[in-house]
């Protein structure tokens, strides 16, 4: 049922988003939350106390080259210039379609600003070309809904996860 947990990556702009489903050509994708925690052991305690300080979510994407696909065309253009700084910022959306839909095709969603970096492109002789990139969380997530048909994100009334 892995297909029920969906990730969409914005290959457009912040003012004109264009969300591409991270799916075709990808055989495994896990969103890592990378928690930063602190452990302290006080002299009056038998065991240490722990606090979660923050999270640094990231997704490693390993994708087969699929000629003519929108996401692949976007990757092809970006690896020509290898963007940095603000030019390497976007967002991704995670939805779980096992959750109750708000309406037909509209599901609870988390939109996370991110940076993207290209780790490699290539592969072994005789194999398909592989694109490897990392999406790294870049600020606070926004709760909302996502329409899988129109690929439109709508922020919730309280627009933060905190």
C-alpha positions as CSV (number, residue, x, y, z in Angstrom):
1,X,0.0,0.0,0.0
2,X,3.0,2.3,-0.4
3,X,1.2,4.0,-3.3
4,X,-1.2,5.5,-0.8
5,X,1.5,7.7,0.7
6,X,2.2,10.3,-2.0
7,X,4.8,13.0,-2.5
8,X,4.4,15.9,-5.0
9,X,7.4,18.1,-5.8
10,X,7.0,21.7,-7.1
11,X,8.8,22.0,-10.4
12,X,7.1,25.3,-11.1
13,X,7.6,28.5,-9.0
14,X,6.2,29.8,-5.7
15,X,3.8,32.0,-7.6
16,X,2.9,29.4,-10.3
17,X,3.3,26.0,-8.7
18,X,3.4,22.9,-10.9
19,X,3.4,19.7,-8.7
20,X,4.9,16.6,-10.2
21,X,4.1,13.3,-8.5
22,X,7.3,11.6,-7.3
23,X,6.4,8.1,-8.6
24,X,7.3,6.9,-12.1
25,X,10.9,5.7,-12.2
26,X,11.2,5.7,-8.3
27,X,11.2,2.3,-6.6
28,X,11.8,3.5,-3.1
29,X,11.2,6.8,-1.3
30,X,11.3,7.5,2.4
31,X,10.9,10.9,4.1
32,X,13.5,11.0,6.9
33,X,12.6,13.3,9.8
34,X,16.2,13.6,11.2
35,X,15.3,14.6,14.7
36,X,17.8,16.7,16.8
37,X,17.5,15.7,20.4
38,X,19.4,16.6,23.6
39,X,20.0,14.2,26.4
40,X,20.9,15.4,29.9
41,X,21.6,13.3,33.0
42,X,21.3,15.3,36.2
43,X,23.0,14.2,39.4
44,X,19.7,13.5,41.1
45,X,18.4,11.2,38.3
46,X,18.9,7.6,37.8
47,X,18.2,7.9,34.1
48,X,18.8,10.7,31.6
49,X,16.1,13.1,30.4
50,X,15.6,13.7,26.7
51,X,14.2,16.6,24.7
52,X,13.4,16.8,21.0
53,X,14.8,20.2,19.8
54,X,13.9,20.2,16.1
55,X,13.6,18.2,12.9
56,X,15.4,18.4,9.6
57,X,13.3,16.4,7.2
58,X,14.8,15.2,3.9
59,X,14.0,12.9,1.0
60,X,16.6,11.1,-1.1
61,X,15.2,10.6,-4.6
62,X,16.7,8.0,-6.9
63,X,14.8,8.1,-10.2
64,X,15.2,6.3,-13.5
65,X,15.5,8.5,-16.5
66,X,12.1,8.7,-18.3
67,X,12.4,10.6,-21.5
68,X,9.7,13.3,-22.1
69,X,8.3,13.2,-18.5
70,X,7.7,16.6,-17.0
71,X,9.8,15.9,-13.9
72,X,12.6,14.5,-16.0
73,X,12.6,17.5,-18.3
74,X,12.8,19.8,-15.3
75,X,15.8,17.7,-13.9
76,X,17.5,17.8,-17.4
77,X,17.3,21.6,-17.4
78,X,18.4,22.1,-13.8
79,X,21.5,19.8,-14.0
80,X,22.8,22.0,-16.8
81,X,23.2,24.9,-14.4
82,X,23.3,23.2,-11.0
83,X,21.3,25.9,-9.1
84,X,22.4,27.2,-5.7
85,X,21.0,29.5,-3.0
86,X,17.5,30.8,-3.7
87,X,17.6,29.2,-7.1
88,X,17.6,25.8,-5.5
89,X,14.5,26.3,-3.3
90,X,11.1,24.8,-3.8
91,X,8.5,22.8,-1.8
92,X,7.0,19.4,-1.6
93,X,3.7,18.1,-0.4
94,X,3.0,14.8,1.4
95,X,-0.5,13.2,1.5
96,X,-1.8,9.9,2.7
97,X,-4.9,9.0,0.7
98,X,-5.8,6.4,3.4
99,X,-6.8,9.4,5.5
100,X,-10.4,10.6,5.2
101,X,-10.9,12.9,2.2
102,X,-12.2,16.4,2.8
103,X,-14.1,16.0,-0.5
104,X,-13.6,13.9,-3.6
105,X,-9.8,13.9,-4.4
106,X,-9.0,16.4,-1.6
107,X,-6.9,15.1,1.2
108,X,-5.2,16.4,4.4
109,X,-1.7,17.4,3.4
110,X,1.6,18.8,4.6
111,X,3.5,21.3,2.5
112,X,7.2,21.6,3.3
113,X,9.5,24.3,1.9
114,X,12.7,22.6,0.8
115,X,16.0,23.0,-1.0
116,X,16.9,20.6,-3.7
117,X,20.3,19.4,-4.7
118,X,21.5,17.1,-7.4
119,X,23.7,14.3,-6.0
120,X,24.5,12.4,-9.3
121,X,23.4,11.3,-12.7
122,X,24.6,8.2,-14.5
123,X,24.8,4.6,-13.6
124,X,26.5,1.3,-14.5
125,X,27.1,0.1,-18.1
126,X,24.0,-1.5,-19.6
127,X,21.7,-0.1,-16.9
128,X,19.2,2.8,-17.2
129,X,20.4,6.3,-16.4
130,X,19.7,7.2,-12.8
131,X,19.1,10.7,-11.4
132,X,19.8,11.1,-7.7
133,X,18.7,14.2,-5.8
134,X,18.0,15.3,-2.2
135,X,15.1,17.4,-1.0
136,X,15.9,19.0,2.4
137,X,13.4,20.7,4.6
138,X,13.9,24.5,4.7
139,X,11.6,26.0,7.3
140,X,8.3,25.2,8.9
141,X,5.7,23.0,7.3
142,X,2.2,24.2,6.5
143,X,-0.8,22.0,7.2
144,X,-3.6,22.1,4.6
145,X,-5.3,20.1,1.9
146,X,-4.2,18.9,-1.5
147,X,-6.4,18.3,-4.5
148,X,-4.8,15.3,-6.4
149,X,-6.8,16.1,-9.6
150,X,-6.0,19.8,-9.9
151,X,-2.7,19.5,-7.9
152,X,-3.7,22.5,-5.8
153,X,-2.6,23.1,-2.2
154,X,-4.9,25.0,0.2
155,X,-3.4,26.1,3.6
156,X,-5.5,25.3,6.7
157,X,-6.9,28.2,8.7
158,X,-4.0,27.9,11.2
159,X,-1.2,27.8,8.6
160,X,1.6,26.2,10.7
161,X,2.4,22.8,12.1
162,X,3.4,24.4,15.5
